[in-house]
Amino acid sequence: MNNIGPQVRRLRNARGWSQSIFTAKLQILGLEISRSSLSKIEARLNYVDDTTILYLAEALRVPIQDLFPQRQAGNRLREFLEKLNRTRF
């Protein structure tokens, strides 16, 4: 499971890009990805490796940390991760 999928979807939608358009932008940058694979990333069904994270951040023009869910100050990491694993975005 990955934790960046919902943020990727939110950022893509904020730009008004369809999955097909975003996939094309990623392919132009050099990432071999299909629209189906992007869909699975956004749905948290596909594992996202480090290289893909770099491409996603570059295409979206955001810092890498913006792809990850925000943790509120004071929340313990373990509790935060457990909640992420139980949450369906």
Residue frames as qw, qx, qy, qz and C-alpha x, y, z in Angstrom:
[[0.000, 0.889, 0.458, 0.000, 0.00, 0.00, 0.00],
 [0.401, 0.251, -0.035, 0.880, 1.12, 3.57, -0.54],
 [0.170, -0.670, -0.512, 0.510, 0.21, 6.70, 1.34],
 [0.110, -0.339, 0.191, 0.915, 0.73, 9.30, -1.38],
 [0.149, 0.361, 0.808, 0.441, -2.10, 8.29, -3.71],
 [0.021, -0.819, -0.563, 0.106, -4.80, 10.57, -2.31],
 [0.194, -0.749, 0.067, 0.630, -2.48, 13.58, -2.33],
 [0.249, -0.102, 0.662, 0.699, -1.44, 12.86, -5.92],
 [0.090, 0.580, 0.760, 0.277, -5.11, 12.72, -6.92],
 [0.133, -0.858, -0.352, 0.349, -5.90, 15.94, -5.01],
 [0.240, -0.592, 0.292, 0.712, -2.97, 17.81, -6.56],
 [0.222, 0.126, 0.756, 0.602, -3.78, 16.52, -10.05],
 [0.030, 0.720, 0.685, 0.106, -7.42, 17.54, -9.71],
 [0.193, -0.798, -0.158, 0.548, -6.42, 20.98, -8.39],
 [0.176, -0.399, 0.483, 0.759, -4.61, 21.53, -11.69],
 [0.652, 0.469, 0.090, -0.588, -7.60, 20.39, -13.71],
 [0.228, 0.444, -0.811, -0.306, -5.68, 17.48, -15.23],
 [0.937, -0.011, -0.088, -0.339, -7.31, 14.21, -16.18],
 [0.788, -0.366, 0.472, 0.148, -5.43, 11.01, -15.45],
 [0.790, 0.449, 0.279, 0.312, -4.64, 10.75, -19.17],
 [0.238, 0.915, -0.119, 0.304, -3.16, 14.24, -19.29],
 [0.472, -0.767, 0.425, -0.092, -1.12, 13.66, -16.14],
 [0.890, -0.054, 0.411, 0.192, 0.11, 10.33, -17.47],
 [0.646, 0.674, 0.108, 0.342, 1.25, 12.05, -20.67],
 [0.061, -0.928, 0.275, -0.246, 3.14, 14.67, -18.64],
 [0.711, -0.517, 0.477, 0.016, 4.87, 11.92, -16.65],
 [0.870, 0.251, 0.339, 0.255, 5.76, 10.07, -19.86],
 [0.404, 0.864, -0.063, 0.295, 7.24, 13.24, -21.37],
 [0.325, -0.830, 0.426, -0.156, 9.47, 13.54, -18.28],
 [0.342, 0.475, -0.811, -0.008, 10.63, 9.96, -18.88],
 [0.433, -0.129, 0.782, -0.430, 8.48, 7.81, -16.56],
 [0.349, -0.031, -0.819, -0.455, 7.03, 4.74, -18.21],
 [0.221, 0.205, 0.737, -0.605, 3.54, 4.68, -16.72],
 [0.101, -0.386, -0.756, -0.519, 0.05, 3.92, -17.98],
 [0.388, -0.413, -0.025, -0.824, -3.17, 5.64, -17.04],
 [0.833, -0.321, -0.411, -0.186, -4.23, 2.42, -15.35],
 [0.667, -0.045, -0.468, 0.578, -1.08, 2.40, -13.22],
 [0.016, 0.289, -0.194, 0.937, -1.66, 6.02, -12.21],
 [0.634, -0.407, -0.249, -0.608, -5.22, 5.14, -11.26],
 [0.844, -0.259, -0.452, 0.126, -3.93, 2.33, -9.05],
 [0.415, 0.125, -0.387, 0.814, -1.41, 4.68, -7.41],
 [0.255, -0.350, 0.039, -0.901, -4.16, 7.18, -6.64],
 [0.790, -0.345, -0.272, -0.427, -6.35, 4.39, -5.22],
 [0.377, -0.631, 0.627, -0.259, -3.45, 3.21, -3.00],
 [0.973, 0.070, 0.157, -0.153, -3.39, -0.16, -4.77],
 [0.804, 0.446, -0.183, 0.347, 0.11, 0.08, -6.29],
 [0.668, -0.518, -0.010, 0.534, 3.39, 0.41, -4.48],
 [0.324, 0.936, -0.035, 0.137, 5.20, 3.65, -5.34],
 [0.818, -0.094, -0.071, 0.563, 8.98, 3.45, -5.54],
 [0.342, -0.639, -0.022, 0.689, 11.38, 6.32, -4.91],
 [0.249, -0.021, 0.522, 0.815, 11.92, 7.06, -8.59],
 [0.047, -0.604, -0.689, -0.398, 8.19, 7.36, -9.26],
 [0.300, -0.797, -0.378, 0.362, 7.80, 9.70, -6.27],
 [0.322, -0.418, 0.213, 0.823, 10.47, 11.96, -7.77],
 [0.095, 0.229, 0.649, 0.719, 8.69, 12.02, -11.14],
 [0.169, -0.726, -0.662, -0.085, 5.30, 12.69, -9.54],
 [0.313, -0.739, -0.192, 0.564, 6.67, 15.63, -7.54],
 [0.269, -0.228, 0.407, 0.843, 8.45, 17.02, -10.61],
 [0.026, 0.404, 0.713, 0.573, 5.38, 16.79, -12.83],
 [0.265, -0.793, -0.549, -0.009, 3.16, 18.36, -10.17],
 [0.271, 0.595, -0.167, 0.738, 5.83, 20.99, -9.41],
 [0.610, -0.723, 0.023, -0.324, 5.64, 20.40, -5.65],
 [0.063, -0.582, 0.766, -0.263, 8.20, 19.47, -3.00],
 [0.455, 0.020, -0.888, -0.065, 8.28, 15.73, -2.32],
 [0.020, -0.126, -0.776, 0.618, 6.90, 16.19, 1.19],
 [0.467, 0.161, 0.051, -0.868, 3.68, 17.63, -0.30],
 [0.588, 0.071, -0.695, -0.408, 2.91, 14.16, -1.68],
 [0.365, -0.110, -0.868, 0.318, 2.66, 12.69, 1.81],
 [0.398, -0.740, -0.492, -0.229, -0.28, 13.08, 4.22],
 [0.010, 0.627, -0.332, 0.705, 0.13, 15.82, 6.77],
 [0.600, -0.340, -0.666, 0.284, 0.61, 14.71, 10.35],
 [0.268, -0.877, -0.086, -0.388, -0.65, 17.09, 12.98],
 [0.175, 0.538, -0.605, 0.561, 1.85, 18.23, 15.58],
 [0.472, -0.344, 0.572, -0.576, 1.75, 16.09, 18.69],
 [0.944, 0.096, -0.016, -0.316, 0.47, 12.95, 16.95],
 [0.563, -0.447, 0.677, 0.157, 2.67, 9.96, 17.53],
 [0.271, 0.437, -0.684, -0.518, 4.12, 8.49, 14.36],
 [0.046, 0.036, 0.998, 0.002, 2.93, 4.98, 15.15],
 [0.307, 0.521, 0.644, -0.467, -0.66, 6.13, 15.74],
 [0.329, 0.632, -0.194, -0.674, -0.54, 8.27, 12.60],
 [0.196, 0.317, -0.839, -0.397, 0.63, 5.33, 10.46],
 [0.154, 0.221, 0.946, -0.182, -1.92, 2.96, 11.98],
 [0.370, 0.612, 0.373, -0.591, -4.70, 5.42, 11.13],
 [0.299, 0.551, -0.487, -0.608, -3.39, 5.77, 7.56],
 [0.061, 0.132, -0.969, -0.198, -3.47, 2.01, 7.12],
 [0.190, 0.411, 0.839, -0.300, -7.09, 1.86, 8.30],
 [0.278, 0.634, 0.143, -0.707, -8.27, 4.85, 6.25],
 [0.497, 0.392, 0.651, 0.418, -9.73, 4.52, 2.81],
 [0.084, -0.376, 0.043, 0.922, -9.30, 7.90, 1.11]]
